[in-house]
């Protein structure tokens, strides 16, 4: 009964607290959730950490937190959240399609940004901001008062806005946009991107085939915006003002290492500037058009340096400060030229400079970036005059990679021989080889780094067995930026020669000193008989010699069948062995021989104790008898127990061979 009353009291207390508004316990939000369009309610974690649409994942995750989105198709529009990363599996396989997200109609904004949020790895498509006021802006992405927003590796495709920013709209925002593509978007202003009172940093992005009724098919910078654009490409965009870009009303824009090609407008095919300050450095303008003026640029308050403007003339409209640039039709300014820039293949969009381009080393280093659009270092001494000066245009011409020291080892052999191919690679810009091939008899094989580093090392292929006969080879490498090297520059190297099975060299024989010899003079040489059973083969020898077993290697690759070990020690046992190797790298091991040198005290007549009896001992013995040198064990030449003048006479007879 007491227990029942206790439980009843607890229940009454809980309901009473709830009635007066006391909060119920709240489960902590997870720091990471996963989204997959294949997840179902049967998926473990469903509704807490596993979801089938992105917005549910964003709503459920904590801040800071991460939403991991699997590759798939997500028909929705999403609102980012403070401190949350939304990470897709890559723009090619992860799509957010807002074309039916608004009750079967297109979303006004497919993505809405937030402070300190991240969007990475998606294709954003199907947005149509065709409403009024804010709903007429930012069909793909709408960012208003967003700071520290990161957008990377995304594609904004086929979005539209009645007013501003078909692909992306930024107002009073400072997003960092990296490695993104804006393609086939449209708007009244800023088909690809609109920036108003904003300070975005846009790097390594592509603006392709976007359009605007009024200003800026690619990017519109408006009303006190401060915009930095680096390493970007604007191609085939169209508008009335500024096909690629328009900067308007007290904006400050810095454009570096960018390409503007095939853009069209009435004024300023590439860039139009109006009541703004724009600095353009190391950019390339090609094939842009403008019906009223300024195929490349139009407007005032431009500073253009180290650029190439080559759009069939009429490049610039209005007063623009241009220096160290190549302008078709000419333009006054320090360092300006009017000469065909000699692009590698402009029709295919390759605006690298040919090695003979007049734009190489023709710019100025002052204010130039330290890298080009591809990340190659600037400046490089492209014309080889000993002074490195920045090139004009978006690309810095660099020396192509170099190949040297080609070889195949061994140079001849049999079908069972393992052949190895070697070549040294060097790239002055530090690029690793993207293609690294040796062509053997017309078939290519990929080589691997053998020593050194990828941009400055030796590459090897092998082992490779070849058939009997003659063979040829050459090397071809290509770096990650398209620079190529071939060795030889034409034709092929001959080799290796491959013949029928090879016989190894003969086992060495006839050692001198003979095996186990004793009393060997300390100035003895080593001699042996070698050779090879195959006619035409050459043999070299490896000599192992010393007082230990096995003896150490002291000479190698010698062709002679004799070796002088120098002066040896008396009464010492030495061990030696000879290994023979032929020109096919076949080897034969010889036996280990030994001999013992003479005991200096036991050799009558060896007055000087060097283990040998010769004319030098006569002189030394005369000095002993005269009292000029101390008596030695070998001084008693006639072995009568005394050292005197008679020993000198006897020693002379020994040296003369009479006794």
Phi, psi and omega in degrees: 000318179296320180297319179297317179296325179295316179296317180299320179296319180297318180295318179298322180294316180299312181294327179293317178297320179295323182294329181267008174089016177293129187293145174279158177301140181244128178288141179293141177284143179289151179277347178212139175225164183234139181236133178211130181292355175264352178294149178225170176303343178278352180289129178304133182089003182303132177086350177241307177234357181232131184217161178252002171222155191289319184297323177299321178295318179297318181294327186276333188280152178284168174239121000287155181191176185225135173251115179265119185248121179286159176303137181167185182244120185240106182272089183193174166238151189230154175243114178294163183231147181309128174075008185251132173266130175247109190248115176272176181268012180120143186296332182287342184232000183233109188242132168253112184249113181264015189292342178231017190285343183254071179061040182092350177256162179296143175295144173296323178223122178290321178229135173246126186282172178209162178297142175054030178256164179225135171236121187216125170087045180225157160260127181249119187212164171085006178279144179216097180277079184251020180267201181257157178050236185296334179283003173257013184228146172069062180298317179279307181215136183241117181236114181234121181058045180252124175247153178054038176269132181246127175231121185218149172054041180243157174240125176254108190233130170058046172252158182216157176217135178296326184252274190238141168069076177299311179279310182212138177241125178238122176231125181050043185229160181225061181287153169254116186245118188226137174055043180246157177239132175245111190225131173059033174264159182215154180195174171289318178225129178070073181302314179277309184211141175240132176235116178235124184050041186231164180225065180284155170245118187241119187225138175055043180248159179237130175245108190232123172056039172267159182218153176220140178295321184252272186247136166069093172297319181272296185219131179245121180246120195222146164058076174063032175277150176235107193238136176243121183237120186225136174057042181247160179236129176243111185227134172058032174268157183217150178191177174283313176243123176070082180303313178275317185205143169230136178242123192221139169061081171062033175265153177239118188232132176245122183239119186226137176055045181245160178240130174240113183219137174068016177277155183220148179197174170282314175236126176072080180302317179274297182223137170244134182240130182219112179056037180219167179246121184232129177248122183240120185230132177051053176245157180242127177244124182212133172069020175277159182220150177210126185284332182260330179165148176074073180302320178271303183218151175216153181111180183246180181057044172258143165236114186241124183222141175058036183249162173242122179240101189223080186233035179072033175087177183050049187287324191233134173243136181076177187281117181229137177273114182234129177223153176048050182225159179255110185242120178296126184092351176086154177197138184289143179155152182299128175077004181283148177228167175226087184210143179308121184290347179057062172294155181296309179202078185296330180298332179260011179079018179260103183256021169297155181269136170294158184297339180263010183296137177289351181275351180286130181057031183249359180268207176228146178280344182290118179078004182280149176291158181271000174218159178264189185298336180261002181090005175289144182293146171238150347275161173237142179286082185287333181263002173069024181267006178092354179237124181274117179233142181298137176284160169281148176096179186283339184251137173264119179291132181234160180293136178293162179297158182238142174245145180205172175053054177284145177196160168231135183229134352288174183278349176207164182177200181239176179301340180266358181287137174272111179263145178232137180251135184230145171204147178262139183238138177217130176235116185295336179271002178080018181277138175280153179287129177275324174241130182218096190233146163244128177264117180247114182054036175091352179253133183267149177226142182277131182268159179238152178295126182259321179204159181085203178246168188302321183271354182203080184201180179257131179252148184223146169232137177150173004283152180226125175264140184236155179280166178297134178134192179265154183220164177219162182202156170209166184244142176221124179234151177219129181276175186290351179253008177095359176288138185238157176212138179228140179219121355291166183297336173210157180073201184216162170274146176268140176126165356278165173274133182238124181240181180299175185307139184263142171268138179291167179298162175295150171290129183297149184213184178051057181290145173223120002299151180294159183299137179067018180297148177237160179066029182285133179302150183283354175253022183291145172263159175263133179223151179202170176247130181236228178110181183214140181287342182268123179297136178092345178285145174253147184235136171239162189233144174250123185256123175250127187205137176168190183259005179244165178238122358285153180287154181280157176285127180236350177206143181216158179054036176263142181270338182287151177259033176215152179213133179261110181278001183088190180285127183265170176275147176290151172051046183231139178268128179244148179239142179210153182212148179238130173248126181259140177225133179266179184287357172263007180071016173281139184237155175226127180274131174270167178287166174266121179256165175215160172206161179238134181283165184294148172277115188302326183281349185257011183248100180301136179093347178279072187296324183269359172072024181266006178085001181228137176261117180205188186300333179293333178290328179299312180299318183293322179294322178299323180289326177294314181297325180282356179083014182270340178228156180286152181291138179246163181299329182270003184289336180280078187296322182268004173054041177261009178088356179230150176250114182206193185297332180293331177293328179295314180299317182293322180294323177298323179291323179296314182296324180283353178081020182271341177226000000 
